Amino acid sequence: MFEDNKKIPDRLYISNNATDIVDQIDKNDILLLGKSSNNRLNLFLFAMARGLSTNLPTPLISSKGFILESNIDIPHKALLYACYIGSLKDISFIDDILDKDKVYNLAQEYANTGFEIIESDMKETKESNMAFYMINELDKLHEKYFECSI
């Protein structure tokens, strides 16, 4: 029996600052990541991947719910946990993966960083070229993490 009354996370959150960029992505349906229950998860994971590339998680100061946990399937949950395991500097803390709050928190912080990067990219890139720019960034991330060329 748990002695503390710590609330178990039931959703993934994004920073309130990220809502503007999410609205722009919805409006322009960039990379078909506009608003729908399936694409919300893909958008979150895309932002998380962009944030992971910096290895600089950005804490959420204020946040709002973005994805209910019931909308996260097992392969995508595995990505969240893999992200957490990959961030461990000391493997002796591997038991921390049992703390869903820590796992989700790190994923949210990387997504927060990713949304900041996407926002910056959208300011610097013409709307008509944005999809191509993001695909190119995905290719770079794939090459970095899988050490191969596409």
Secondary structure as the mmCIF struct_conf table of DSSP 4:
data_model
#
loop_
_struct_conf.conf_type_id
_struct_conf.id
_struct_conf.beg_label_comp_id
_struct_conf.beg_label_asym_id
_struct_conf.beg_label_seq_id
_struct_conf.end_label_comp_id
_struct_conf.end_label_asym_id
_struct_conf.end_label_seq_id
BEND BEND1 ASP A 4 ASP A 4
HELX_LH_PP_P HELX_LH_PP_P1 LYS A 6 PRO A 9
STRN STRN1 ARG A 11 SER A 15
TURN_TY1_P TURN_TY1_P1 ASN A 16 ASN A 17
HELX_RH_AL_P HELX_RH_AL_P1 ALA A 18 ASN A 28
TURN_TY1_P TURN_TY1_P2 ASP A 29 ASP A 29
HELX_RH_3T_P HELX_RH_3T_P1 ILE A 30 LEU A 32
BEND BEND2 GLY A 34 SER A 36
HELX_RH_AL_P HELX_RH_AL_P2 SER A 37 LEU A 52
TURN_TY1_P TURN_TY1_P3 SER A 53 ASN A 55
BEND BEND3 ILE A 61 SER A 62
STRN STRN2 SER A 63 LEU A 68
HELX_RH_3T_P HELX_RH_3T_P2 GLU A 69 ASN A 71
HELX_RH_AL_P HELX_RH_AL_P3 ILE A 74 SER A 87
BEND BEND4 LYS A 89 ASP A 90
HELX_RH_3T_P HELX_RH_3T_P3 ILE A 91 LEU A 98
HELX_RH_AL_P HELX_RH_AL_P4 LYS A 100 GLU A 124
BEND BEND5 THR A 125 THR A 125
HELX_RH_3T_P HELX_RH_3T_P4 GLU A 127 ASN A 129
HELX_RH_AL_P HELX_RH_AL_P5 MET A 130 PHE A 146
#
